[in-house]
Amino acid sequence: MPSNGVMTTTLRISEPSELLSYLPYHLGFQPQESVVALAVRGQRRRVGLLLRIDISDLLHPEAGEERRKILRSHMEADGAHALILVTYTNSDFSPTGTSPTAYSQLQLRQLLTDLERQFDDDLPVLSSWVITPDHYFQLQDGAVPPRDMWSDAAELVNTATVASAVYAGAMVVPDRAALADIPRAEAKDRDRAQRATLRWLERNRADGEKTWRIESWQLWEDAIAAQMQAQASPAHESPEAAPLVADPLLLGRLQAGLENIRIRDAVMVSCLPGMGDLPYRSVATDAREEVARSVDRVLNSKHAARPGAEVRAVEQLLSGIYAHCAAARSTPALTVLAWISWWKGNGARASVLIDRALEADPSYNMARLVERMIEVGMPPGWVQRQRELEEVG
């Protein structure tokens, strides 16, 4: 079973328990009160798009039906010939009908029945499963089977698939929110960074915007180069093991620059291979058309590049900035981090990051754009190319 951009290891899965045990590793987190839909493509039954939706969203009296239509449209857009549904819930399906969740047992049972029956012969549900903290079972014609047909959920943590996923370096965090956990710096270091941010923004007014933009970009360019050099050091086991920048003065200045849209765009362009001096020119001159065309390197499946060393360097700098910045000023850093996570194929983490970005500033246009890309299920170009090759092959 090929991964969907999160991992590159191919796992061949034949038993239902093997597939179910792998889902949290595929997502990167343990789903809770969710329905997960897997697109199944082609005669070889390759798993394609993996889509998670909150149960509460599917049960919403006004938006629930629209969510179900979106689920189907995403599966069809991915080229699905069938799908597998897996519901994660803390409901125990006891005879009393009680539920520790915000919805009743009756509502949940009806939802599961409707989901299995709403698809037609063109997009059949191969199987629909329910996983609770203690048990898992397959629905039978939309109905919950007798308790003696339930299996112990503990079986799902001791499969060959889990062992292979762990060996390949996959990990599962406790919940979706934990995907975007970035440790915050100590208060004194955050204060130093914010004072540096304000002082650097004051220089904008004193030196003039063009001069300030060029100086700010030079700081970013030097910081990216230094971080890439640190990542390449043999002292670290992997590029990701290079330590985050922890200099509050530098991070405060980088944060100030990131609040300027042209510098933010230059940072994003610097993540792309083969851009030459376009990041500098986009700051020093009007290069908006070239910057717009550079998006083709991310979206177009024929030309799109996969994230490389530059992306890792920028991501670590942004994480350092977020660790030191005030919550009210965190939106630019979180937005670019979300865009990078989306580009890397980690839509779940991107979604959490962009939610946090919009919580801090709901009017930030770039955050709204990234949010829309995630909502409509738009894949980065390299992921789309990989899917197209799998379909042809």
N, C-alpha and C positions, 0 to 999 in steps of 0.2 A: 504494500500500500504506500504510494508516494505521499510525502507530506505536502502541505499547502503553503509552502514558503517559510514555515517556521523551522523545519528541520530538513536536511538533505538526505538522510538515511532512508533507504527503501526497506519496508518491512512487509513480508507476505503473511497475511492473516487469514486463517480459515475458520477458526472457532469464534462464535459470538462473544465469549468471555474475553478472548484476546483483543477483539476490536473494542469492546466496551472498556477494557482496562487501559487501552492506549489513548482514549479520547482526552483525558486531562493533560497528558503529555503533549498531545497535538495542539491543544488550546494554550497550554502553559499555566493553567490554573484549574482549581477544582470548581466545576460549575455548581451553583446553588440556586434552587427554585427557578430552573431554566429548562427550556426545550432546545436540544441541539439537533440540527438537521444536517445530514451528510449527503451530498450529491454523489450518486454512483453513475459512472460514465462508461459507456462502451461494453463490448462483449466480455472484456477482461475484468469488468467490474472494478475499475479504479476509483478510489475515493477522490472526489474533487473538492468543491467548496464546502467549508465547514461553517455553519451559521448558528449562533446562539441567540436566543430571544428569551427575555424574562417571561415567566408564566403570567405575572401580573399584567404585562403588556398585551399578551394574547387574550386575556380575560377582560380587558378594559371595555366597558359598555359602548364607548364611542369609537375608539381607535383599534379595538381588537380585530375586527374584520379586515381592516386595512393592513394590519401587521401580517395577517395570514396570507393576504394577496401578495404582499411584498416577499414573504417567504417563498411562495411559489415562483414569482418572477425571478428571484435571484437564482433559484435552482435551475430554471429553464435557461437563463442567460449563461449559466456555467456549462450548459450542454448536458445536463443530467438526463439519464434515461429512467432513473428510479431514485428513490431516496430511502434513508434509514432515519428513524426518529428515536431519540433517546431523551427521556424526561428525568430530570434530577429534582427530587423533592424531599423534604423532611416529613411529609405526611407518611403515616405508617399503614394506611389502608386497613385500619382495624375495623372490626364489625360495628363498633359504636359510631363510626362515621365522623369522629372528631378529627380536627386538623390543627397542628401548631402554627400553621401559616395564616396569611391574611385572607385566604379564600377557603371555602368549605370543601369537604371531601366530594360532595355532589358536583360542585363546579369543576373541580379538577378532573373527576371521572368523565364528565360530559365533554370537557375540552379534549381529553385523550381520545375519546370516541370520535369526536368531530374531526380531529386532525388526521386520524387514520382513514377516515371515510371521504374526506373532501377532495382527495386526488383521484384522477380517473385513470383509464388504461394507458394514457400517454405518459403519465408520470406516477407509476404505482409506488406504494410504500412497501418495500421488501419486508421490513419488520419494524415494530415499534416496541421499545423497551422502557422500563421504569427502573430507576436506581434510587434507593433510599439509603440512609446511613447503615441499615442492617441487612437489607435484602435487595435482590434484583429479579425481575421476571419479564417475560415477553407477553404483551397483550394478545388476546385471542379474539379476533374480529372486533377489536376496540374495547373488549371487556377484560377486567382483571381476573386472572385465573385463580383457582383454589390455592389456598396457602401451601398445600403440600407440593405445589409445583414451583414455589419460589426457591431461589438459590441464595446462599450466604454471600453477602457483599464482600466479606473478607477475601473471597476467592479472587477478586479483581485486583488485588495488590500483589499477588504472587504468581503472575503469569510469565511465560517466556517473552511476551511482547514488552512487558514492563521492564524486564531485565535487559532486553536489547535497547530500549529507549534510554534507560539510565546509563548503560555502557556508552551509548552514543552522545551522552552529555546533556540529555533532556532533564528538566526539573519541573516540579509542580509547586506553585505557591498556594497558600490556603484559600484565597478567593481572588476575584477579578481585580479588586482595588489594589491588592498587593503587587500586581504586575508593574505598577508605576511607582512603587515605593523608592524614594530617593532620600537618603538620610539628610537631615538638616544640620547645618553647621552650628557651632555654639553661638549663643546670643552675642557675645563680644565680637566674634568674627563677622557675624551678619551685620552688626552695627558699623564696623569698620568698612565693610563692602558698600553699604548704603551711603555712607559719607563720601566714599570715593565716587560712587555713581553721581551724586549731586554735584560734586566738584567738577567732574568731567562734563556734565551737562551745562554747567555754568561757563565752561570754556567755549561751548558752542556759541553762546551769546557774545563772548569777548573776541573770539578769533574769526567769526564768520562761519556759516554752515559748510561751505565747500571745503575750506581748510580743515575744519573739525572732522568732516566725514572722511577725508583722506587720512588724517592722523588716526582716527578710530579704526579704519579698515587696516591700517598698518599694524595696529595692536592685534587685531584679529588674525591677520596673515601670519605674523610672527608666532602667535600662540598656537595656531593650527600646526605650523611647521615644528614647533617644539614638542607638541603632543604626539605628532607622528614619529618624531625621532625617539621619544620615550617608548612608544609602542613597539618600535623596531629593536629596542635594546634586548640583548640576549639575557639580561638580568631578569626578564619577565617570561613566564611560561607561555603566555599568549598575549596578543595585542590588548585584549580586554582586561588583562591583569595589570596594565599600567595604571599607576595611581591617578586619581582625579587631581586637577589643579586645585591648590588650597590657599593660594595667595589672595587674601581679601581685596587688596588694592587693585590687582590686575582684574580679578573677576568683577569688581564694581565698575571698572572702566569698560570692560567688554559688555556688561549689561547695559550701560548707558548707550553704547553704540548700537546694540541690538534694538533699542527702542526707536531707532530711525529706520524707516521702511526700506530705504535703499541699501543700507548696510545689512539689514536682515536678509534682503534678497541676495546680496552678494555672498553672505554666509551660506545660503542655500545653494547658490550656483557653485560655490567652491567645493561642495560635496560631489559634484558631477565630474567624471573624468573627461579630459580633453577640452576643457574650457579655456585654457591659456590664460590670458590676462583679462578675460571678460569680467571677473569679479571686481578688479581694480577699475576698469573702464566704466562699469555700471555705477560706481561710486563717484568717480571724478567727472564723468560726462553723462550725456543722456543716451543710454544704451538699452532703453526699455524694450525695443523690438527684438534685439538679440537675446535679452533675458527671457522674453516670452517664448522665443523659439527654442531655448534650451530646455523648456519643459518637455519637448519631444523626447529627450534622452531619458525621461522617467516614464512617460505615458505610452509612447508608441512601441508596440511589441516588436516591430522590426528593428528598431534602433536602440531600444532601452538598455541601459546599463544596470548591472547589479551594484548595490552599495559596496564600497571598497574601504581602503585605509583612511581616506579623507573623511568618510562618514563617521567612522569610529572615533576619530580625533575630535570632530565637531560635537558628536554626541557626548563625549566625556567633558568637554568644555561647557556645554549647555547644562549638564548635570551639576557641574561645579557652580555655575551661575545660579541655578535654581536653589541649590543648597544654601546659598548665601544671600538670596534676594528677599525683599519684603513680599509678602503674599500678594499685595495689591499691584506689584510690578512684575509678577511672574508670567503673565500671559505670553509675551514674545518668546521666552525660552521654552515654555511648555508647548507652544504651537509648533515650533521648529522640531522639538523632540517628538511630537506626535507625527509630524510629517515624515521624519526619519523612520519611526517605527512602522508606519504604513508602508513606506518604500521597502523596508526590510521584510515585509510580509507579515508583520505582527499586528494585525488589525485590532486584536483585543487590547493590547497595551496602548495602541494609538487612540482607541476610543476613550480609555480612562484618562489619558493625558489631555485630550482635547476637551473632555468634560471639565477638568480642573481649570484649563485655560479660560474657558467661557464662563466658569463660575467667578473668576477674578475680573473678567472684562467681557461681558456678553456682546459688546459692539465691535469686537476686533474682527475685521473682515477676513483676514487670512485664516483665523481659527474657524470661522463659519464655513469657509471654502473646504478646509480639511475635514470638518465635520460632515459636510455634504458628501464628499468623496467616500468617507467611511460608511455613511448611511445607505448610499445606493450600491454599495458593494463593488466599487470600482477597483480593480486590481492594478498594481504597478505593472508596467510593461513587461518586465522580465518574468513575472509570474504568469501573465497571460501567454507569453511566448512558450513557457514551459507546458502550460495546459494544451496549447495548440499542437506542440510536438507530441505530447502523449496521445492526443486524439488521432494524429496521423499515424503514429507508430503502433 
